[in-house]
Every structure is written in C-alpha cells, then in structure tokens.
C-alpha cells in the first residue's frame, strides 16, 4: 500500500520553476483568514495595533490649528509684570552664571591653544636694546636703560645657549683634539714626576686600611653580618646543618 508522500519545498520548486515563490506563512498555526495579516507590534504585552486611532491625523491637524490660534493670541508670551523680586533675582543670577561660565570656557580654550603653540615664532627676529629704546621714545615714552638690565641677562643667556649648541654640533674629532690638549687630572697641580709619584704612593697608603676591611672604596659603608639570624636560630633537626 502506497502512502501519499508529502511534497517538500524542493519538489514544489522543481515543478514550478521560475514561478516558485517561497511562502513561509502557509504553515503558520493560525486561521486561514488571519494567516497573512501583518504581524502586530507588541509592547509590554499589549498589541499596539489595538490602540491605533484611525482618526489620529484628523485630530492632530485640529490640535495644530488650536496651537496656532493660541500663539497668535499671545497666550504663550511671558508677562514680565507678574515676575516678583525673587524670581527676577534668580533669573539675573542664572544669566550671570551662564555668562561667567562662557567666559571661563573661552579663557580655557585660549590658554590651551597658547600652551600648544610656541610663545615666539622661531623665524621672529629679536631687536637689541637701542632699537627698543628708540621705538619707545618715538611713542613718547621715556625709558631708563639702567632699568633694562634684563636685556643684558637675556643676551648672556642666548650666548650661553649658542656655546652649548656649538659644543653639541661639534664632531668627535674636534672633541678628541680639545680633550687631548687638556692636562690629565692626576697631573694637574703637580710640579714634576717625583711629586706625582709621591702623590700616587700616598693615595695607595690611604686606601690600605679600607682594603684590609674588604671595602670596595671610600664610599663603601656596608656593614656585613657575621652571623645571620636565619642561619643561626632555631632547634637543629636531622639533616644538614646548613639550615635550621
């Protein structure tokens, strides 16, 4: 006895060919008249479609007309005469606070921008003291040059910076030539070879006491522990005597 085989979607696709359309709703467990309805939106267990007003657009247009009429009649305009002294003080204080916050915000932005940017462009040329005094005199201001000692200090600082840059930019060959022309430290302040030999001998004698104590040098102040506590305290057990 042959049983009717249920047609699968694959069989339907082979029979219909290009006319086949995948229908996922035909197997829904719903009545036939409700199977192809739009799926309702559900919120908090309630179907939103049950609360939709078919005349919502008409009512919205009516409300907009009423609002326009109220605005034209001046219903929403504030009446300053009804504002008491306390409300006026609160409003003025709030305006002052907002203005102060805005000014502080702008000052902070200017300060951050100034911190990121250089104070003076590197391409800017500095003027000397005489040019500064002359320009101030043209503007009708008397300048006492004795009070402008800071200019001399800045000039000396710039000279020091130039000397430092010159030493930084020099080649190793020129640096070695300069160092070779200097007197070694062990020979500076010594008249002849005999005095240098005597100085080296005195230096060795001064280190003899420190060498006898096993010091690394003049700055060695370490005190060695002869009997460490963790090695010489406690009851001896069976085994090695290296630990207790």
C-alpha positions in Angstrom: 0.0 0.0 0.0 1.5 3.2 -1.1 1.1 6.3 1.1 0.9 9.8 -0.4 4.3 11.4 0.0 4.2 15.0 1.3 5.5 17.4 -1.2 8.5 19.3 0.0 9.5 22.8 -0.9 12.2 21.3 -3.0 9.6 19.4 -5.0 7.5 22.5 -5.5 10.5 24.5 -6.7 11.3 21.7 -9.2 7.7 21.7 -10.5 7.0 25.5 -10.7 10.5 26.5 -11.9 10.7 30.3 -12.2 7.2 30.8 -10.9 8.1 29.4 -7.5 7.8 31.8 -4.6 8.9 30.8 -1.1 5.9 31.1 1.3 6.9 30.8 4.9 3.4 31.8 6.3 1.4 28.9 4.9 2.4 26.6 7.8 1.6 29.2 10.5 -0.7 27.8 13.2 -3.3 30.4 12.5 -6.8 30.5 10.9 -6.7 30.9 7.1 -8.2 34.5 7.2 -5.6 35.7 9.7 -2.5 33.8 8.4 -1.4 36.6 6.0 -2.2 39.5 8.2 0.6 42.0 9.1 2.5 40.9 12.2 1.4 43.2 15.0 3.9 45.1 17.1 3.8 44.1 20.8 4.9 46.4 23.7 4.7 45.4 27.3 2.3 42.6 26.5 -0.1 44.8 24.6 -0.8 44.9 20.9 -0.1 48.4 19.6 -2.5 47.8 16.7 -5.4 47.6 19.2 -4.7 51.2 20.3 -4.3 52.8 16.9 -6.9 55.6 16.3 -7.9 55.7 12.6 -8.7 59.4 13.0 -5.3 60.3 14.5 -4.2 62.5 11.6 -7.5 64.5 11.7 -7.2 65.1 15.5 -3.5 66.1 15.1 -4.4 68.7 12.4 -7.1 70.1 14.7 -4.7 70.4 17.6 -2.1 72.2 15.4 -4.8 74.7 14.4 -5.7 75.3 18.1 -2.0 75.9 18.9 -1.6 78.4 16.1 -4.6 80.3 17.4 -3.2 80.4 20.9 0.2 81.6 19.7 -1.4 84.3 17.6 -3.5 85.5 20.6 -0.3 85.8 22.7 -1.2 83.0 25.2 2.4 81.8 25.5 4.1 85.2 25.8 5.7 85.8 29.3 4.2 88.5 31.3 7.1 90.4 33.0 4.8 92.2 35.3 3.9 89.0 37.1 7.6 88.3 37.9 8.3 89.0 41.5 11.6 90.2 43.0 12.8 86.7 44.0 12.2 85.3 40.5 13.9 88.3 39.0 17.0 87.8 41.2 17.1 84.1 40.3 16.9 84.9 36.6 19.6 87.6 36.8 21.9 85.3 38.8 21.4 82.5 36.3 22.3 84.8 33.4 25.4 86.0 35.3 26.5 82.4 35.9 25.9 81.4 32.3 27.9 84.4 31.1 30.8 83.7 33.6 30.9 80.0 32.5 31.1 81.1 28.9 33.9 83.5 29.6 35.8 80.8 31.6 35.3 78.3 28.8 36.8 80.8 26.2 39.7 81.6 28.5 40.5 77.9 29.0 40.4 77.3 25.2 42.8 80.3 24.7 45.1 79.0 27.4 45.3 75.5 26.0 45.9 76.9 22.5 48.7 79.1 23.8 50.3 76.2 25.6 50.4 74.1 22.4 51.8 76.9 20.3 55.2 78.4 20.7 55.4 81.7 22.5 57.5 83.3 19.8 58.0 82.1 16.3 61.4 80.8 15.5 61.6 83.0 12.5 61.0 86.1 14.5 64.0 88.4 14.9 64.7 89.9 18.3 65.7 93.5 18.5 68.5 94.9 20.5 68.3 97.3 23.5 69.0 100.5 21.5 66.3 99.7 18.9 63.8 99.1 21.8 64.6 102.4 23.5 64.3 104.3 20.2 60.9 102.8 19.4 59.7 103.7 22.8 61.0 107.2 22.5 59.1 107.6 19.2 55.9 106.8 21.1 56.6 109.5 23.6 57.7 107.2 26.5 60.9 107.8 28.4 62.9 104.7 29.1 65.7 104.4 31.7 68.3 102.0 30.3 69.5 101.2 33.8 66.2 99.5 34.5 66.5 97.3 31.4 69.2 95.0 32.9 67.1 92.1 32.0 68.1 92.6 28.3 71.7 92.1 29.2 70.9 89.0 31.1 68.9 87.6 28.2 71.8 88.4 25.9 74.2 86.5 28.1 71.8 83.5 28.3 71.5 83.5 24.5 75.3 83.5 24.2 75.5 80.5 26.6 72.9 78.7 24.6 74.9 79.3 21.4 78.0 78.0 23.0 76.1 74.9 24.2 74.8 74.3 20.7 78.3 74.7 19.3 79.6 72.0 21.6 76.7 69.8 20.7 77.3 70.2 17.0 81.0 69.6 17.0 82.4 66.4 15.5 84.1 63.6 17.6 87.5 64.5 16.0 87.4 68.1 17.3 86.2 66.9 20.7 89.1 64.5 21.0 91.5 67.2 19.9 90.2 69.5 22.6 90.3 66.8 25.3 93.9 65.8 24.3 95.0 69.4 24.8 93.8 69.4 28.4 96.1 68.3 31.3 95.0 65.0 32.9 93.5 65.2 36.4 96.2 63.1 38.0 98.9 65.5 36.7 97.1 68.8 37.4 98.7 70.7 40.2 101.9 68.6 40.2 105.3 70.2 39.6 107.3 67.2 38.4 107.3 63.4 38.1 108.7 62.9 41.6 105.9 64.8 43.2 103.4 62.8 41.1 105.0 59.5 42.2 104.8 60.6 45.8 101.1 61.6 45.4 100.2 58.2 44.0 102.0 56.4 46.9 100.1 58.5 49.5 96.9 57.6 47.7 97.6 53.9 47.9 98.6 54.2 51.6 95.3 56.0 52.4 93.4 53.0 50.8 95.3 50.3 52.8 93.0 50.4 55.8 89.9 50.2 53.7 91.4 47.3 51.7 92.1 45.4 55.0 88.4 45.7 55.8 87.3 44.5 52.4 85.7 47.8 51.4 85.0 48.5 47.8 86.2 52.1 48.0 85.9 55.2 50.1 82.2 55.4 49.7 81.6 51.7 50.9 79.8 51.9 54.2 78.2 48.5 54.2 78.3 46.6 57.5 78.5 42.8 56.9 76.5 40.5 59.1 78.8 37.8 60.6 76.0 35.6 62.0 72.7 35.9 60.1 69.7 35.3 62.2 68.0 32.9 59.8 71.0 30.6 59.8 71.9 30.5 63.5 68.5 30.5 65.3 66.2 27.6 66.0 66.4 23.9 67.0 68.7 21.7 64.9 66.9 18.7 63.4 68.1 15.7 61.4 69.7 16.5 58.1 72.1 19.1 57.0 73.2 21.9 59.4 73.1 24.5 56.6 69.5 25.5 57.6 67.8 25.2 60.9 
